[in-house]
């Protein structure tokens, strides 16, 4: 790719980027949200038409008129936001757009055989081929998408944040597959905010910032410090800020909470001024725990008591009690992407800006501006659709909503998923300020990233098969002990 440029109105998404991917290597493409990584790869995959520049594939001119033409040429891209058809079966999704035919009809036998072979290569040969993809969990859906690229026998494979929904075992399978494809001569472009993945897999790394390439490192030169400095244009001195902890009284208590499937008899205490982390594997029931506490999922038995308040069962009642939640899936259920930032921020408590039961867009925007400024949300205005923001700024809006609603108990499910290193540092700083600032809150954090939990939490509890273990001080734990417990070892 040479001199690739793309503008959206006054916004320069790509300012003339050069990129070279070699057969049989893993090229890491890193940068902050909004740096241009995904746009550049969409140009390669035929989903975006560049304003300028040229591409060559295997030495011949390459200018796809759409994703289907790019796939036929041997370029496959796995997007961070999965592009699956939820109403179709697993087999149909794996071969979507390149179904084997017998005359004018789809050859179901050949389709299922090729789909099974591709799924076996990504470690999911046992998946039911006739199951609707909409019924799959995030991890299996991600692997179906990767199996689709494998089935295409691609020369160039682009993976955009491929591990964001995967557990440790699935990540290990993916890494083994990436190495296998590299050994077979496939050029792999790997986009990830997880620098430890880059350090483990990459043969080279290219850093984008503000739509241009600013640095390139061969494997021997790679270090997390160099990558971060190139990404943000400055040194990030402290990723996990920790103020002095002043743990106060218990302000919320979960007693023997049991959901329809999970959690099972979970109990915990949330103290003012403390960050309590919940670790565990995907499917352990961590998200279900938060959803049950917040009233999103039905509770079979048990309860949450907030201070002296009782009886709340719905999310609306929880908001009024001072309990707020930021969902792990901000795209589908955490934010209304087509609506303005101000509406997203104020929606749970519109009564706070109402006069005589009525409110106006101006009042909502006035209320939102304060929190947009306090959290440093980068946006054109409070009226901008939240879907136009970068992932990090979307996450800030989700957190600003908790502050606007004056929540004392914050339930944060994967609060830094899909955001870059600089945005993570800002979110960690905000969590530290919320828990240990002038008005300490109680923060409950679910995360699949153990360094994050050890960096920001005071105590960690491990969840396995729906059961929540005893919360212990981080000083008493290490990552190996947490993973052993999460995998079902003796507590």
Number of C-alpha atoms within 10 A of each C-alpha: 18 14 18 23 23 24 14 9 7 6 9 15 21 26 17 19 20 16 15 12 17 15 15 19 22 25 26 27 28 28 28 25 23 18 22 25 26 20 20 25 20 19 22 28 28 22 18 17 18 21 14 15 14 15 19 13 16 9 7 8 10 16 18 21 13 16 19 17 14 22 23 15 17 18 25 27 27 22 19 18 12 15 13 20 14 15 13 16 18 32 28 24 25 30 20 15 11 17 19 17 13 10 7 6 9 13 13 15 11 14 20 20 13 19 24 22 16 25 26 14 18 20 17 18 14 9 16 13 20 12 16 17 23 15 13 15 13 17 18 18 22 24 24 26 21 27 27 27 25 22 18 19 17 22 22 27 27 28 24 22 19 23 22 19 20 22 17 14 11 20 17 13 17 20 17 16 17 22 17 14 22 17 13 13 14 23 24 28 24 23 25 25 22 19 18 11 16 25 17 10 19 20 17 22 24 22 22 25 21 19 24 21 24 15 15 18 18 12 16 8 10 17 14 13 13 14 24 21 14 22 26 20 11 10 13 13 10 9 17 21 16 17 13 9 15 14 18 14 14 15 17 21 16 17 16 15 21 24 22 13 13 23 29 20 17 21 20 18 17 23 23 22 26 26 26 26 25 25 25 28 22 23 16 21 22 27 21 21 27 23 21 25 29 23 18 15 18 17 20 16 13 18 21 24 18 21 13 7 10 11 11 19 18 15 20 16 14 21 21 15 20 17 23 26 24 24 21 19 13 19 14 10 11 16 22 17 18 12 14 19 31 27 23 24 30 22 15 18 16 17 13 16 19 13 10 7 9 9 14 11 13 13 15 23 21 13 19 24 17 13 20 23 11 9 17 14 22 14 17 10 15 22 18 16 19 24 17 15 20 21 22 26 23 25 27 24 26 22 23 25 27 23 19 18 21 17 20 24 26 25 24 23 23 19 25 23 22 22 22 24 23 20 21 21 19 19 23 21 18 17 25 25 18 22 26 22 16 9 11 21 26 28 24 23 25 25 23 21 16 17 12 19 23 19 14 23 23 20 21 26 21 27 27 23 19 22 20 24 19 14 17 15 13 19 10 9 13 12 13 10 14 19 18 14 20 24 16 13 11 7 12
